[in-house]
Amino acid sequence: MKKPVIAVVTVLTAAIILPALALCMIFPNKYAEEIAEAADEFGLSRALVKSVVWAESGFDSKATSHKGAKGLMQLMPETFKACCSALGITGADIYDVETSLRCGCYYLSLMLDKFDGDETAALMAYNAGENNARRFLDGEEVFPETQSYIRKVSRAQKIYGFILT
């Protein structure tokens, strides 16, 4: 009788633990406290912020894109400087986790305000720039990269929303 029970427990354990481990590897929970603090400061969903970080940098605080965006939230240096100025941050390092998160969340909250809370429009602006997002909303074709970005953030947000609740 012991062997069938052990086999069932082994199969059930593998069926639960392995997918959970895979999910954690694909959707890490790195910088949870820092993300929560920055998201809360700017009234953003923690799942949204985690999803943006995941899509932008894969949680690599030293990430630099081929277009020059840097840090966890992948801000362009000019945008980062403007956000630092607005937040009263001096001598900031774009690769600093907390600063990148604060500036990225501030900028994302600005885009949400400018687009009347429309999350998709704000994400378009975050990814492709505010002017491009307005053109997309006026009927111009959305860049394939931006379409992919919106889908990626949306999928991640469902996972992080489930994990965080």
OpenMM code with the backbone's topology and positions (N, CA, C; nanometers):
from openmm import Vec3, app, unit

residues = "MET LYS LYS PRO VAL ILE ALA VAL VAL THR VAL LEU THR ALA ALA ILE ILE LEU PRO ALA LEU ALA LEU CYS MET ILE PHE PRO ASN LYS TYR ALA GLU GLU ILE ALA GLU ALA ALA ASP GLU PHE GLY LEU SER ARG ALA LEU VAL LYS SER VAL VAL TRP ALA GLU SER GLY PHE ASP SER LYS ALA THR SER HIS LYS GLY ALA LYS GLY LEU MET GLN LEU MET PRO GLU THR PHE LYS ALA CYS CYS SER ALA LEU GLY ILE THR GLY ALA ASP ILE TYR ASP VAL GLU THR SER LEU ARG CYS GLY CYS TYR TYR LEU SER LEU MET LEU ASP LYS PHE ASP GLY ASP GLU THR ALA ALA LEU MET ALA TYR ASN ALA GLY GLU ASN ASN ALA ARG ARG PHE LEU ASP GLY GLU GLU VAL PHE PRO GLU THR GLN SER TYR ILE ARG LYS VAL SER ARG ALA GLN LYS ILE TYR GLY PHE ILE LEU THR".split()
positions = [
    Vec3(0.0807, -0.1215, 0.0000),
    Vec3(0.0000, 0.0000, 0.0000),
    Vec3(0.0851, 0.1281, 0.0000),
    Vec3(0.2056, 0.1222, 0.0551),
    Vec3(0.2883, 0.2424, 0.0643),
    Vec3(0.3353, 0.2914, -0.0719),
    Vec3(0.3698, 0.1991, -0.1617),
    Vec3(0.4223, 0.2397, -0.2920),
    Vec3(0.3221, 0.3207, -0.3728),
    Vec3(0.1936, 0.2805, -0.3824),
    Vec3(0.0981, 0.3639, -0.4578),
    Vec3(0.0804, 0.5026, -0.3962),
    Vec3(0.0803, 0.5114, -0.2650),
    Vec3(0.0642, 0.6410, -0.1981),
    Vec3(0.1849, 0.7301, -0.2290),
    Vec3(0.3034, 0.6746, -0.2204),
    Vec3(0.4249, 0.7505, -0.2501),
    Vec3(0.4241, 0.7958, -0.3952),
    Vec3(0.3813, 0.7092, -0.4844),
    Vec3(0.3748, 0.7436, -0.6266),
    Vec3(0.2769, 0.8577, -0.6506),
    Vec3(0.1617, 0.8514, -0.5876),
    Vec3(0.0604, 0.9566, -0.6034),
    Vec3(0.1122, 1.0888, -0.5472),
    Vec3(0.1730, 1.0829, -0.4292),
    Vec3(0.2278, 1.2041, -0.3677),
    Vec3(0.3384, 1.2620, -0.4557),
    Vec3(0.4230, 1.1779, -0.5101),
    Vec3(0.5312, 1.2235, -0.5981),
    Vec3(0.4760, 1.2900, -0.7226),
    Vec3(0.3770, 1.2291, -0.7836),
    Vec3(0.3172, 1.2853, -0.9045),
    Vec3(0.2482, 1.4180, -0.8738),
    Vec3(0.1716, 1.4236, -0.7657),
    Vec3(0.1033, 1.5472, -0.7284),
    Vec3(0.2032, 1.6576, -0.6950),
    Vec3(0.3083, 1.6218, -0.6239),
    Vec3(0.4102, 1.7196, -0.5899),
    Vec3(0.4753, 1.7755, -0.7159),
    Vec3(0.5102, 1.6860, -0.8067),
    Vec3(0.5716, 1.7302, -0.9324),
    Vec3(0.4748, 1.8155, -1.0138),
    Vec3(0.3484, 1.7795, -1.0105),
    Vec3(0.2482, 1.8534, -1.0875),
    Vec3(0.2233, 1.9927, -1.0312),
    Vec3(0.2507, 2.0120, -0.9042),
    Vec3(0.2277, 2.1425, -0.8416),
    Vec3(0.3572, 2.2226, -0.8303),
    Vec3(0.4612, 2.1609, -0.7815),
    Vec3(0.5850, 2.2329, -0.7522),
    Vec3(0.6598, 2.2734, -0.8788),
    Vec3(0.6720, 2.1840, -0.9739),
    Vec3(0.7480, 2.2181, -1.0944),
    Vec3(0.6873, 2.3351, -1.1708),
    Vec3(0.5557, 2.3359, -1.1949),
    Vec3(0.4994, 2.4551, -1.2612),
    Vec3(0.5157, 2.5826, -1.1782),
    Vec3(0.5041, 2.5698, -1.0463),
    Vec3(0.5206, 2.6873, -0.9608),
    Vec3(0.6638, 2.7405, -0.9695),
    Vec3(0.7599, 2.6516, -0.9702),
    Vec3(0.8998, 2.6940, -0.9840),
    Vec3(0.9241, 2.7589, -1.1192),
    Vec3(0.8680, 2.6999, -1.2228),
    Vec3(0.8835, 2.7575, -1.3567),
    Vec3(0.8217, 2.8972, -1.3624),
    Vec3(0.7036, 2.9118, -1.3033),
    Vec3(0.6363, 3.0416, -1.3012),
    Vec3(0.7214, 3.1453, -1.2280),
    Vec3(0.7820, 3.1057, -1.1169),
    Vec3(0.8673, 3.1979, -1.0407),
    Vec3(0.9935, 3.2345, -1.1171),
    Vec3(1.0433, 3.1427, -1.1981),
    Vec3(1.1620, 3.1730, -1.2779),
    Vec3(1.1273, 3.2695, -1.3909),
    Vec3(1.0112, 3.2513, -1.4505),
    Vec3(0.9700, 3.3365, -1.5615),
    Vec3(0.9243, 3.4728, -1.5118),
    Vec3(0.8513, 3.4745, -1.4006),
    Vec3(0.7974, 3.5981, -1.3434),
    Vec3(0.8527, 3.6169, -1.2017),
    Vec3(0.9771, 3.6640, -1.1906),
    Vec3(1.0386, 3.6771, -1.0582),
    Vec3(0.9703, 3.7832, -0.9717),
    Vec3(0.9980, 3.7742, -0.8437),
    Vec3(0.9421, 3.8686, -0.7469),
    Vec3(1.0545, 3.9534, -0.6866),
    Vec3(1.1523, 3.9837, -0.7695),
    Vec3(1.2688, 4.0603, -0.7268),
    Vec3(1.2283, 4.2059, -0.6979),
    Vec3(1.2927, 4.2660, -0.6031),
    Vec3(1.2701, 4.4062, -0.5651),
    Vec3(1.1256, 4.4318, -0.5194),
    Vec3(1.0649, 4.3339, -0.4573),
    Vec3(0.9237, 4.3441, -0.4178),
    Vec3(0.8977, 4.4654, -0.3266),
    Vec3(0.9820, 4.4852, -0.2269),
    Vec3(0.9597, 4.5963, -0.1331),
    Vec3(0.9772, 4.7311, -0.2021),
    Vec3(1.0807, 4.7422, -0.2828),
    Vec3(1.1076, 4.8681, -0.3511),
    Vec3(0.9972, 4.9010, -0.4522),
    Vec3(0.9495, 4.7984, -0.5217),
    Vec3(0.8408, 4.8180, -0.6179),
    Vec3(0.7135, 4.8594, -0.5453),
    Vec3(0.6832, 4.7922, -0.4356),
    Vec3(0.5626, 4.8253, -0.3585),
    Vec3(0.5679, 4.9702, -0.3111),
    Vec3(0.6827, 5.0118, -0.2611),
    Vec3(0.6973, 5.1486, -0.2102),
    Vec3(0.6776, 5.2519, -0.3214),
    Vec3(0.7424, 5.2305, -0.4354),
    Vec3(0.7315, 5.3262, -0.5466),
    Vec3(0.5908, 5.3254, -0.6058),
    Vec3(0.5337, 5.2079, -0.6234),
    Vec3(0.3973, 5.1976, -0.6788),
    Vec3(0.2988, 5.2695, -0.5871),
    Vec3(0.3094, 5.2443, -0.4581),
    Vec3(0.2183, 5.3059, -0.3614),
    Vec3(0.2351, 5.4580, -0.3576),
    Vec3(0.3585, 5.5054, -0.3681),
    Vec3(0.3842, 5.6496, -0.3650),
    Vec3(0.3086, 5.7221, -0.4757),
    Vec3(0.2981, 5.6569, -0.5926),
    Vec3(0.2342, 5.7217, -0.7069),
    Vec3(0.0978, 5.6642, -0.7418),
    Vec3(0.0414, 5.5872, -0.6485),
    Vec3(-0.0937, 5.5360, -0.6663),
    Vec3(-0.1090, 5.4373, -0.7812),
    Vec3(-0.0050, 5.3597, -0.8054),
    Vec3(-0.0088, 5.2625, -0.9147),
    Vec3(-0.0288, 5.1217, -0.8608),
    Vec3(-0.0849, 5.0390, -0.9437),
    Vec3(-0.0978, 4.8977, -0.9107),
    Vec3(0.0410, 4.8346, -0.9052),
    Vec3(0.0663, 4.7583, -0.7997),
    Vec3(0.1951, 4.6897, -0.7877),
    Vec3(0.2134, 4.5898, -0.9018),
    Vec3(0.1060, 4.5243, -0.9416),
    Vec3(0.1132, 4.4282, -1.0518),
    Vec3(0.1514, 4.4990, -1.1819),
    Vec3(0.0981, 4.6183, -1.2037),
    Vec3(0.1326, 4.6947, -1.3232),
    Vec3(0.2813, 4.7302, -1.3220),
    Vec3(0.3302, 4.7798, -1.2107),
    Vec3(0.4707, 4.8206, -1.2032),
    Vec3(0.5624, 4.6996, -1.2214),
    Vec3(0.5318, 4.5904, -1.1544),
    Vec3(0.6133, 4.4686, -1.1732),
    Vec3(0.6125, 4.4257, -1.3186),
    Vec3(0.4982, 4.4363, -1.3827),
    Vec3(0.4862, 4.3954, -1.5225),
    Vec3(0.5680, 4.4847, -1.6146),
    Vec3(0.5682, 4.6142, -1.5864),
    Vec3(0.6485, 4.7074, -1.6661),
    Vec3(0.7973, 4.6772, -1.6453),
    Vec3(0.8379, 4.6548, -1.5223),
    Vec3(0.9785, 4.6222, -1.4944),
    Vec3(1.0165, 4.4929, -1.5660),
    Vec3(0.9294, 4.3932, -1.5576),
    Vec3(0.9545, 4.2646, -1.6232),
    Vec3(0.9695, 4.2827, -1.7743),
    Vec3(0.8784, 4.3587, -1.8334),
    Vec3(0.8809, 4.3789, -1.9788),
    Vec3(0.9974, 4.4678, -2.0216),
    Vec3(1.0293, 4.5663, -1.9416),
    Vec3(1.1327, 4.6625, -1.9791),
    Vec3(1.2746, 4.6090, -1.9603),
    Vec3(1.3029, 4.5557, -1.8433),
    Vec3(1.4418, 4.5204, -1.8115),
    Vec3(1.4603, 4.3766, -1.7666),
    Vec3(1.3517, 4.3030, -1.7495),
    Vec3(1.3658, 4.1675, -1.6970),
    Vec3(1.4259, 4.1673, -1.5574),
    Vec3(1.4019, 4.2756, -1.4811),
    Vec3(1.4513, 4.2925, -1.3448),
    Vec3(1.6034, 4.3092, -1.3381),
    Vec3(1.6643, 4.3484, -1.4492),
    Vec3(1.8080, 4.3752, -1.4524),
    Vec3(1.8292, 4.5245, -1.4304),
    Vec3(1.8761, 4.5602, -1.3125),
    Vec3(1.8903, 4.7020, -1.2767),
    Vec3(1.9977, 4.7722, -1.3598),
    Vec3(2.0845, 4.6970, -1.4235),
    Vec3(2.1925, 4.7549, -1.5047),
    Vec3(2.1617, 4.7468, -1.6547),
    Vec3(2.0369, 4.7164, -1.6894),
    Vec3(1.9988, 4.7007, -1.8299),
    Vec3(2.0115, 4.8320, -1.9056),
    Vec3(2.0555, 4.8202, -2.0315),
    Vec3(2.0596, 4.9321, -2.1246),
    Vec3(2.0084, 4.8817, -2.2578),
    Vec3(1.9094, 4.9503, -2.3129),
    Vec3(1.8520, 4.9071, -2.4406),
    Vec3(1.9368, 4.9564, -2.5571),
    Vec3(1.9095, 4.9020, -2.6744),
    Vec3(1.9810, 4.9457, -2.7948),
    Vec3(1.9470, 5.0904, -2.8309),
    Vec3(1.8363, 5.1423, -2.7757),
    Vec3(1.7992, 5.2819, -2.8019),
    Vec3(1.8496, 5.3773, -2.6945),
    Vec3(1.9114, 5.3210, -2.5881),
    Vec3(1.9696, 5.4055, -2.4844),
    Vec3(1.8900, 5.4167, -2.3561),
    Vec3(1.7757, 5.3485, -2.3463),
    Vec3(1.6999, 5.3482, -2.2213),
    Vec3(1.7773, 5.2674, -2.1174),
    Vec3(1.7675, 5.3097, -1.9909),
    Vec3(1.8527, 5.2493, -1.8884),
    Vec3(1.7762, 5.2191, -1.7599),
    Vec3(1.8306, 5.1229, -1.6854),
    Vec3(1.7802, 5.0899, -1.5531),
    Vec3(1.6616, 4.9957, -1.5546),
    Vec3(1.6089, 4.9701, -1.4366),
    Vec3(1.4954, 4.8783, -1.4218),
    Vec3(1.3752, 4.9208, -1.5042),
    Vec3(1.3452, 5.0492, -1.5027),
    Vec3(1.2264, 5.0992, -1.5708),
    Vec3(1.2558, 5.1467, -1.7131),
    Vec3(1.3827, 5.1328, -1.7555),
    Vec3(1.4242, 5.1639, -1.8920),
    Vec3(1.3801, 5.3032, -1.9368),
    Vec3(1.4230, 5.4005, -1.8600),
    Vec3(1.3963, 5.5395, -1.8962),
    Vec3(1.5089, 5.5936, -1.9821),
    Vec3(1.4728, 5.6778, -2.0773),
    Vec3(1.5739, 5.7486, -2.1549),
    Vec3(1.6400, 5.8498, -2.0601),
    Vec3(1.7679, 5.8764, -2.0775),
    Vec3(1.8373, 5.9690, -1.9858),
    Vec3(1.7682, 6.1042, -1.9697),
    Vec3(1.7140, 6.1606, -2.0803),
    Vec3(1.6462, 6.2912, -2.0700),
    Vec3(1.5203, 6.2806, -1.9835),
    Vec3(1.4452, 6.1730, -2.0017),
    Vec3(1.3241, 6.1521, -1.9220),
    Vec3(1.3606, 6.1321, -1.7759),
    Vec3(1.4655, 6.0553, -1.7519),
    Vec3(1.5123, 6.0319, -1.6154),
    Vec3(1.5502, 6.1640, -1.5479),
    Vec3(1.6242, 6.2484, -1.6190),
    Vec3(1.6650, 6.3778, -1.5625),
    Vec3(1.5443, 6.4647, -1.5311),
    Vec3(1.4460, 6.4653, -1.6216),
    Vec3(1.3254, 6.5456, -1.5989),
    Vec3(1.2483, 6.4938, -1.4774),
    Vec3(1.2407, 6.3622, -1.4649),
    Vec3(1.1700, 6.3037, -1.3499),
    Vec3(1.2434, 6.3342, -1.2202),
    Vec3(1.3759, 6.3214, -1.2220),
    Vec3(1.4550, 6.3539, -1.1028),
    Vec3(1.4327, 6.4989, -1.0618),
    Vec3(1.4335, 6.5877, -1.1594),
    Vec3(1.4122, 6.7291, -1.1317),
    Vec3(1.2749, 6.7517, -1.0687),
    Vec3(1.1720, 6.6907, -1.1265),
    Vec3(1.0357, 6.7072, -1.0745),
    Vec3(1.0220, 6.6510, -0.9336),
    Vec3(1.0988, 6.5460, -0.9040),
    Vec3(1.0905, 6.4820, -0.7722),
    Vec3(1.1908, 6.5394, -0.6720),
    Vec3(1.2733, 6.6350, -0.7168),
    Vec3(1.3719, 6.6954, -0.6275),
    Vec3(1.4884, 6.6021, -0.5950),
    Vec3(1.5195, 6.5111, -0.6853),
    Vec3(1.6304, 6.4175, -0.6653),
    Vec3(1.7541, 6.4759, -0.7323),
    Vec3(1.8624, 6.4862, -0.6557),
    Vec3(1.9873, 6.5389, -0.7128),
    Vec3(2.0944, 6.4303, -0.7094),
    Vec3(2.1864, 6.4385, -0.8044),
    Vec3(2.2984, 6.3450, -0.8093),
    Vec3(2.2566, 6.2006, -0.8260),
    Vec3(2.1502, 6.1778, -0.8993),
    Vec3(2.0940, 6.0436, -0.9110),
    Vec3(2.1682, 5.9569, -1.0114),
    Vec3(2.1654, 5.8276, -0.9846),
    Vec3(2.2220, 5.7259, -1.0724),
    Vec3(2.1052, 5.6530, -1.1380),
    Vec3(2.1014, 5.6550, -1.2701),
    Vec3(1.9906, 5.5944, -1.3440),
    Vec3(1.9804, 5.4435, -1.3183),
    Vec3(2.0908, 5.3820, -1.2744),
    Vec3(2.0904, 5.2386, -1.2474),
    Vec3(2.0557, 5.2044, -1.1030),
    Vec3(2.0392, 5.3058, -1.0196),
    Vec3(2.0005, 5.2820, -0.8809),
    Vec3(1.8564, 5.2312, -0.8783),
    Vec3(1.8349, 5.1197, -0.8118),
    Vec3(1.7039, 5.0541, -0.8112),
    Vec3(1.5928, 5.1474, -0.7639),
    Vec3(1.6085, 5.2041, -0.6470),
    Vec3(1.5020, 5.2873, -0.5903),
    Vec3(1.4756, 5.4115, -0.6749),
    Vec3(1.5815, 5.4742, -0.7238),
    Vec3(1.5640, 5.5944, -0.8058),
    Vec3(1.4975, 5.5615, -0.9380),
    Vec3(1.5408, 5.4538, -1.0016),
    Vec3(1.4789, 5.4116, -1.1274),
    Vec3(1.3303, 5.3826, -1.1078),
    Vec3(1.2989, 5.3134, -1.0003),
    Vec3(1.1584, 5.2805, -0.9729),
    Vec3(1.0765, 5.4056, -0.9440),
    Vec3(1.1293, 5.4945, -0.8616),
    Vec3(1.0549, 5.6175, -0.8308),
    Vec3(1.0318, 5.7000, -0.9562),
    Vec3(1.1364, 5.7179, -1.0363),
    Vec3(1.1228, 5.7978, -1.1582),
    Vec3(1.0314, 5.7285, -1.2588),
    Vec3(1.0468, 5.5989, -1.2747),
    Vec3(0.9615, 5.5249, -1.3678),
    Vec3(0.8154, 5.5277, -1.3266),
    Vec3(0.7909, 5.5119, -1.1976),
    Vec3(0.6519, 5.5167, -1.1485),
    Vec3(0.5941, 5.6568, -1.1616),
    Vec3(0.6759, 5.7566, -1.1330),
    Vec3(0.6319, 5.8950, -1.1500),
    Vec3(0.5925, 5.9191, -1.2959),
    Vec3(0.6803, 5.8776, -1.3880),
    Vec3(0.6546, 5.8984, -1.5298),
    Vec3(0.5312, 5.8208, -1.5755),
    Vec3(0.5170, 5.6975, -1.5314),
    Vec3(0.3990, 5.6180, -1.5673),
    Vec3(0.2719, 5.6823, -1.5124),
    Vec3(0.2785, 5.7350, -1.3914),
    Vec3(0.1605, 5.8023, -1.3346),
    Vec3(0.1273, 5.9289, -1.4132),
    Vec3(0.2294, 5.9994, -1.4614),
    Vec3(0.2057, 6.1176, -1.5459),
    Vec3(0.1336, 6.0783, -1.6747),
    Vec3(0.1793, 5.9698, -1.7351),
    Vec3(0.1168, 5.9240, -1.8595),
    Vec3(-0.0273, 5.8805, -1.8338),
    Vec3(-0.0520, 5.8163, -1.7227),
    Vec3(-0.1898, 5.7789, -1.6886),
    Vec3(-0.2767, 5.9028, -1.6708),
    Vec3(-0.2225, 6.0060, -1.6064),
    Vec3(-0.2968, 6.1317, -1.5896),
    Vec3(-0.3237, 6.1973, -1.7250),
    Vec3(-0.2217, 6.2026, -1.8098),
    Vec3(-0.2361, 6.2680, -1.9402),
    Vec3(-0.3345, 6.1951, -2.0312),
    Vec3(-0.3497, 6.0654, -2.0100),
    Vec3(-0.4402, 5.9872, -2.0938),
    Vec3(-0.5640, 5.9431, -2.0155),
    Vec3(-0.6017, 6.0257, -1.9177),
    Vec3(-0.7258, 6.0080, -1.8409),
    Vec3(-0.7435, 5.8672, -1.7853),
    Vec3(-0.6347, 5.8092, -1.7355),
    Vec3(-0.6414, 5.6780, -1.6719),
    Vec3(-0.6442, 5.5611, -1.7687),
    Vec3(-0.6351, 5.5880, -1.8984),
    Vec3(-0.6355, 5.4804, -1.9987),
    Vec3(-0.4995, 5.4099, -1.9934),
    Vec3(-0.4988, 5.2921, -1.9324),
    Vec3(-0.3742, 5.2198, -1.9106),
    Vec3(-0.3047, 5.1821, -2.0415),
    Vec3(-0.3811, 5.1400, -2.1407),
    Vec3(-0.3210, 5.1029, -2.2688),
    Vec3(-0.2543, 5.2233, -2.3338),
    Vec3(-0.3215, 5.3364, -2.3323),
    Vec3(-0.2636, 5.4586, -2.3895),
    Vec3(-0.1387, 5.5003, -2.3120),
    Vec3(-0.1444, 5.4910, -2.1794),
    Vec3(-0.0289, 5.5271, -2.0974),
    Vec3(0.0891, 5.4347, -2.1268),
    Vec3(0.0625, 5.3067, -2.1461),
    Vec3(0.1695, 5.2127, -2.1787),
    Vec3(0.2254, 5.2393, -2.3182),
    Vec3(0.1379, 5.2775, -2.4112),
    Vec3(0.1867, 5.3157, -2.5441),
    Vec3(0.2817, 5.4344, -2.5320),
    Vec3(0.2423, 5.5322, -2.4516),
    Vec3(0.3250, 5.6512, -2.4321),
    Vec3(0.4554, 5.6156, -2.3615),
    Vec3(0.4482, 5.5290, -2.2627),
    Vec3(0.5676, 5.4872, -2.1897),
    Vec3(0.6658, 5.4197, -2.2851),
    Vec3(0.6137, 5.3391, -2.3762),
    Vec3(0.6982, 5.2630, -2.4677),
    Vec3(0.7441, 5.3430, -2.5892),
    Vec3(0.6532, 5.4176, -2.6496),
    Vec3(0.6831, 5.4820, -2.7784),
    Vec3(0.6881, 5.6338, -2.7717),
    Vec3(0.6586, 5.6896, -2.6573),
    Vec3(0.6564, 5.8343, -2.6432),
    Vec3(0.5149, 5.8886, -2.6505),
    Vec3(0.4943, 5.9977, -2.5809),
    Vec3(0.3610, 6.0575, -2.5715),
    Vec3(0.3057, 6.0986, -2.7077),
    Vec3(0.3881, 6.1624, -2.7897),
    Vec3(0.3397, 6.2068, -2.9217),
    Vec3(0.2979, 6.0889, -3.0092),
    Vec3(0.3770, 5.9839, -3.0092),
    Vec3(0.3402, 5.8651, -3.0864),
    Vec3(0.2113, 5.8037, -3.0343),
    Vec3(0.1962, 5.7975, -2.9034),
    Vec3(0.0737, 5.7410, -2.8461),
    Vec3(-0.0488, 5.8203, -2.8919),
    Vec3(-0.0364, 5.9524, -2.8966),
    Vec3(-0.1496, 6.0348, -2.9428),
    Vec3(-0.1802, 6.0067, -3.0900),
    Vec3(-0.0763, 5.9863, -3.1703),
    Vec3(-0.0984, 5.9513, -3.3107),
    Vec3(-0.1649, 5.8146, -3.3233),
    Vec3(-0.1226, 5.7195, -3.2396),
    Vec3(-0.1847, 5.5861, -3.2425),
    Vec3(-0.3328, 5.5976, -3.2089),
    Vec3(-0.3632, 5.6784, -3.1086),
    Vec3(-0.5032, 5.6952, -3.0667),
    Vec3(-0.5854, 5.7679, -3.1723),
    Vec3(-0.5180, 5.8471, -3.2557),
    Vec3(-0.5868, 5.9178, -3.3654),
    Vec3(-0.6004, 5.8307, -3.4903),
    Vec3(-0.5559, 5.7063, -3.4817),
    Vec3(-0.5773, 5.6147, -3.5928),
    Vec3(-0.4545, 5.5676, -3.6669),
    Vec3(-0.3379, 5.6273, -3.6380),
    Vec3(-0.2171, 5.5777, -3.7035),
    Vec3(-0.1856, 5.4381, -3.6518),
    Vec3(-0.1208, 5.3599, -3.7350),
    Vec3(-0.0876, 5.2227, -3.6977),
    Vec3(0.0127, 5.2215, -3.5820),
    Vec3(-0.0161, 5.1383, -3.4847),
    Vec3(0.0713, 5.1246, -3.3680),
    Vec3(0.1958, 5.0463, -3.4102),
    Vec3(0.3124, 5.0923, -3.3653),
    Vec3(0.4364, 5.0221, -3.3973),
    Vec3(0.4251, 4.8759, -3.3531),
    Vec3(0.4758, 4.7822, -3.4334),
    Vec3(0.4735, 4.6407, -3.3923),
    Vec3(0.5398, 4.6194, -3.2556),
    Vec3(0.6502, 4.6902, -3.2308),
    Vec3(0.7194, 4.6779, -3.1018),
    Vec3(0.6277, 4.7213, -2.9873),
    Vec3(0.5515, 4.8268, -3.0099),
    Vec3(0.4603, 4.8765, -2.9063),
    Vec3(0.3433, 4.7810, -2.8869),
    Vec3(0.2911, 4.7255, -2.9958),
    Vec3(0.1846, 4.6256, -2.9842),
    Vec3(0.2324, 4.5070, -2.9009),
    Vec3(0.3518, 4.4605, -2.9301),
    Vec3(0.4100, 4.3477, -2.8574),
    Vec3(0.4300, 4.3829, -2.7098),
    Vec3(0.4760, 4.5048, -2.6845),
    Vec3(0.4991, 4.5516, -2.5484),
    Vec3(0.3685, 4.5530, -2.4677),
    Vec3(0.2628, 4.6040, -2.5278),
    Vec3(0.1327, 4.6105, -2.4591),
    Vec3(0.0855, 4.4686, -2.4235),
    Vec3(0.0976, 4.3763, -2.5192),
    Vec3(0.0571, 4.2366, -2.4933),
    Vec3(0.1416, 4.1760, -2.3820),
    Vec3(0.2714, 4.2012, -2.3865),
    Vec3(0.3629, 4.1456, -2.2864),
    Vec3(0.3292, 4.1965, -2.1458),
    Vec3(0.3084, 4.3266, -2.1340),
    Vec3(0.2749, 4.3850, -2.0035),
    Vec3(0.1398, 4.3326, -1.9568),
    Vec3(0.0448, 4.3235, -2.0463),
    Vec3(-0.0895, 4.2755, -2.0107),
    Vec3(-0.0858, 4.1318, -1.9587),
    Vec3(-0.0123, 4.0461, -2.0283),
    Vec3(-0.0007, 3.9059, -1.9832),
    Vec3(0.0678, 3.8986, -1.8474),
    Vec3(0.1766, 3.9717, -1.8330),
    Vec3(0.2502, 3.9708, -1.7064),
    Vec3(0.1638, 4.0258, -1.5933),
    Vec3(0.0842, 4.1255, -1.6240),
    Vec3(-0.0009, 4.1859, -1.5212),
    Vec3(-0.1031, 4.0854, -1.4687),
    Vec3(-0.1538, 4.0005, -1.5561),
    Vec3(-0.2472, 3.8964, -1.5103),
    Vec3(-0.1768, 3.8001, -1.4155),
    Vec3(-0.0560, 3.7617, -1.4493),
    Vec3(0.0204, 3.6703, -1.3630),
    Vec3(0.0551, 3.7391, -1.2318),
    Vec3(0.1124, 3.8586, -1.2384),
    Vec3(0.1504, 3.9274, -1.1152),
    Vec3(0.0276, 3.9637, -1.0307),
    Vec3(-0.0826, 3.9950, -1.0967),
    Vec3(-0.2057, 4.0219, -1.0220),
    Vec3(-0.2512, 3.9003, -0.9445),
    Vec3(-0.2360, 3.7830, -1.0041),
    Vec3(-0.2720, 3.6581, -0.9385),
    Vec3(-0.1754, 3.6267, -0.8257),
    Vec3(-0.0449, 3.6430, -0.8521),
    Vec3(0.0579, 3.6132, -0.7527),
    Vec3(0.0477, 3.7066, -0.6327),
    Vec3(0.0185, 3.8329, -0.6565),
    Vec3(0.0193, 3.9332, -0.5499),
    Vec3(-0.1091, 3.9353, -0.4677),
    Vec3(-0.2139, 3.8676, -0.5148),
    Vec3(-0.3387, 3.8713, -0.4378),
    Vec3(-0.3484, 3.7597, -0.3391),
] * unit.nanometer
topology = app.Topology()
chain = topology.addChain("A")
for resn in residues:
    res = topology.addResidue(resn, chain)
    for name in ("N", "CA", "C"):
        topology.addAtom(name, app.Element.getBySymbol(name[0]), res)
